[in-house]
Amino acid sequence: MTGGDIRAIICFLLLVAQFVLILHVVFSWVPRPPEPIMPFVRGIRRLVEPLAAPIRKVLPQPQIGMVRLDLSIIVLFFGLFLLRMLICF
């Protein structure tokens, strides 16, 4: 493997991570996903939560009315986006 191959693999993994975050957001809007896709939803959450939890501890969660906004996913998405821009382009 050359340096270009490793870079391409890293770029691909960062892109996949961004798609996983988007899926996490979409599934978070569904109050009760259908039973056949629940293992998939749980798998997505298991991938995202270890990355989002440390950001949640540091980042305050603003409250709008009775709802708290979890900005950790947005910060994580933009962090991955910037990392991808630095490495891949």
C-alpha positions in Angstrom: 0.0 0.0 0.0 1.2 3.5 -0.8 0.6 6.7 0.9 -2.1 7.6 -1.6 -3.9 4.3 -0.9 -4.0 4.9 2.8 -5.2 8.5 2.2 -8.0 7.2 0.0 -9.0 4.7 2.7 -9.1 7.4 5.4 -11.1 9.7 3.1 -13.6 6.9 2.5 -13.9 6.1 6.2 -14.5 9.8 7.0 -17.2 9.9 4.4 -18.9 6.8 5.8 -18.7 8.3 9.3 -20.6 11.4 8.0 -23.3 9.2 6.4 -23.6 7.3 9.7 -24.1 10.6 11.5 -26.8 11.6 9.0 -28.6 8.3 9.6 -28.3 8.8 13.3 -30.1 12.2 13.0 -32.8 10.7 10.7 -33.5 7.8 13.1 -33.5 10.2 16.1 -36.6 11.9 14.5 -38.5 8.6 14.3 -40.1 8.1 17.7 -40.4 4.3 17.4 -38.7 2.7 14.4 -40.2 -0.4 12.9 -39.1 -3.6 14.6 -37.3 -5.1 11.5 -34.8 -2.1 11.4 -34.3 -1.8 15.2 -31.0 -3.8 15.1 -29.7 -1.4 12.4 -30.8 1.6 14.5 -29.1 0.2 17.6 -25.9 -0.4 15.6 -25.9 3.2 14.4 -26.3 4.5 17.9 -23.5 2.3 19.2 -21.2 3.8 16.5 -22.1 7.4 17.2 -22.5 7.6 21.0 -18.9 6.9 21.9 -17.9 9.9 19.7 -20.7 12.2 20.7 -20.6 11.6 24.5 -17.3 13.4 25.2 -18.5 16.4 23.2 -21.8 16.5 25.1 -19.9 16.7 28.4 -18.0 19.8 27.3 -20.6 21.5 25.2 -23.5 23.2 26.9 -27.0 22.1 25.7 -29.1 25.2 25.1 -32.7 25.0 26.2 -35.5 26.2 23.9 -38.8 26.1 25.8 -39.1 22.6 27.2 -36.6 21.1 24.7 -32.8 20.8 25.1 -30.8 20.9 21.9 -28.0 18.3 21.5 -25.4 20.1 19.5 -22.8 17.4 19.8 -23.8 15.7 16.6 -23.5 19.0 14.7 -20.1 19.7 16.1 -19.0 16.1 15.4 -20.3 16.4 11.8 -18.5 19.6 11.1 -15.3 18.2 12.8 -15.4 15.2 10.5 -16.1 17.6 7.5 -13.1 19.8 8.3 -10.9 16.8 8.9 -12.0 15.4 5.5 -11.3 18.7 3.8 -7.8 18.8 5.3 -6.9 15.3 4.4 -8.8 14.6 1.2 -8.7 17.8 -0.8 
